[in-house]
Amino acid sequence: MLYWLHEILNINILGYITIRAGVSFFLALFFTLYLMPKFIRWAQRTSSVQPINEWAPQRHQEKASTPTMGGIVFVGATILASLFTIKFSNVYAIGALLTLVLFSLIGFQDDFAKIKKNANLAGLKARTKLFLQIASAVAISCYLCLFADFNTELYVPFLKTPLFDMGVFAVALWCLVIVSTSNAVNLTDGLDGLATVPSLAALASFSIIIYITGHAKISAYLLMPNFDVGEVAIVSSALMGALTGFLWHNCHPAEVFMGDSGSLTIGAFLGYLAIISKSEILLILIGSIFVIETVSVILQVGSYKLRNKRVFLMAPIHHHFEMKKWAENKIIVRFWIIAILSNLVALMTLKIR
């Protein structure tokens, strides 16, 4: 709508991505702050609360009455704010919205099944969820190839030029990035606000990188690839605003959880941002907390199957620190600090090429 006003009424200021990104942030923030309390009251009335895994630390049982599926609200707020602010002819922005919609639907199905059966492990079967994630990732990757004719070259940090052209194998890499990041954020979402701030930090980094990638002069100065992806920074900014509003209610002690409808969607969206900004490798640093959480699970499962021994007291690793009697707030804030610092380092690498 804002870009339409820019074109029809010749309001130049509305043509700037930075202005519309700012507007999308505050629109999504307002929508989330307005709708979330209503959603929480509805969820409490209908017993749409978080089923707690019986294997989780004992203190988690106190959270059994906390509403879940808050992701539906902030993802909806993100989409609504984006529709007000993006340029609809930009295929990358439409791809961003497609990613949000597809993965929020998968997460919603999983959350709804858990609530209906009142069991944490009674959601979608693992194979079904993975199949839906892969199918959605393939759809998004094919969209980029067919409608955006997107570059399939692989870029790595510190190098001025691409490493090589992946060709048709790019789709396989992109699917891997989207699905793995989606599940990594999902694994991290285990404590109040734990996944939210690292997601905000990652979104901020990608918003900057995508704005640079979409700006011909700045990208040339920093020796970065240049594609018409700048509009996606508006969608990313909207999600940042929505997550800020969500954090207002999700900080410890949480009044609402994001559920899979939120965590799967955030992760997939971060994967999409990494792909279109040619930062698939840099995503490891930008999403350091998500990587650490995922690696802890892989090590735990692998060690137990191969040696019948555990590496951690419990995985993902945030549960390990809970078992060591760390206060929940201490775990959360320390993970936040690591996430923020790793994202600052990631942004510093942009100049080293």
Summary of the structure (lengths in Angstrom):
residues: 353
radius of gyration: 19.9
end to end distance: 38.2
largest distance: 68.8
contacts: 1288
relative contact order: 0.15
helix: 70%
strand: 2%
